[in-house]
Amino acid sequence: YFVHAGHLHIKGLKMSKSLKNFITIQQALEINSARQIRMLFLLHKYNAQMDYGDNTMTHAMETEKRFVEFFHNVKACLRQHRMDDSQKWDATTIRLQQTLAAAKTKV
């Protein structure tokens, strides 16, 4: 769910039926995905005006693409390091844990 209380502008003008510069949600979904439209709203403060246009949608699409690529990379890294790999601590990790525990008790 999204809350947006600011005015929605299209090409610098307040969106309104009287100016005949409005777009329905269905029309917006024909052009862009729901995720891209959500990203557009997330990129703007909830109570500030927002300009719906090519520039803002391009920015939202690029941001959404970065998130998708990031999570694809995370999945690829997780596939490389499976849980059946060794999870045991080596001597360095044990010393680090002991030092951390000692520092916590001093505080």
N, C-alpha and C positions, 0 to 999 in steps of 0.2 A: 504494500500500500504506500502511496505517496501523498504528501500534503504539499501543495504549492499555493501560497496565498497571494503572490505577486501577480502583476499583470503579464500576460503573454503577448509578445509583440511579434509581428511578421513584417520583416523588412523595415524595421524602425517604427511602425505604426501599431497602435493597440489593436489587437485582434477583436473584430466585432462583425456581426452580421450586417449592420447598417453600412459599413465600409466595404462589405463583400470581400474581406480578406481573412477568411477563417478557414480552418481545416478541421475535419472531424478525426476522431481517433482511428476510425476504419481507414480513412485516406492516408493517414500517417503510417499505419501498419502495412499498407500496400507498398510504401516506399522504403521503410526501414523496419528492422526487427523490433520486437518488444524490448529486448535487452538493450538495444541501442537507444531507444526512447527513454528507458529507465535511466541509462547512463547520462543522457542529456539533462534530466531533472536532478540527478545526483551531483552534477557539476555546477549547479547553481544554488545559491542560498534560497531557502524556502520562501522568504518574504520579499525577495528582490525581483524586479522585472526580468523577464527572460525573452530573448529574441530568438524565435524559431526561424531558422533559415539555413541556407547551405553551409555557411561558415560554422555555425554552432553544431549542426549535425555532423559535419566532417570531423570536428574536434571530438565529439562524442563517439563517433565510429572509430577514430584512431585510438582513443583511450580504451574503448571496449576491446579492441584488437590486442592492445598491450596486455590487458588482463588475461585474455584467452591464451596468448602465447606464454605468459608467465606460468599459468596453471598447467599448460601442456609440458613445459619444461620441468615443473615440479613432479608431475606424474612420471616423466621419463627418468628423473633422478631416483624416484622411489622404486621404480622397476629395477634399476641397477643395483640398489642396495636392499636386497630382500631380507626379511626377518630371520631367515635360517643362517645368515652370515654370523660370524662370531660376534657376540655381544659382551665378551669378557673384558674387564679392565686390565690394562697393562700397568707396569710399575709406575710410570709417570702419572697416569690417571689416579692411581691409588694415593700417591704422595700429594697430588693436588687436592684430592678430597679430604685428606687428613689435615692439610694446611687450612682449608676452608672451614672445617669443623672446629679447629683450634681457634681461628679468628672469630667465629661465631660465639664461642664460649667466653672469650675475652670481652666481647661487647656486652 
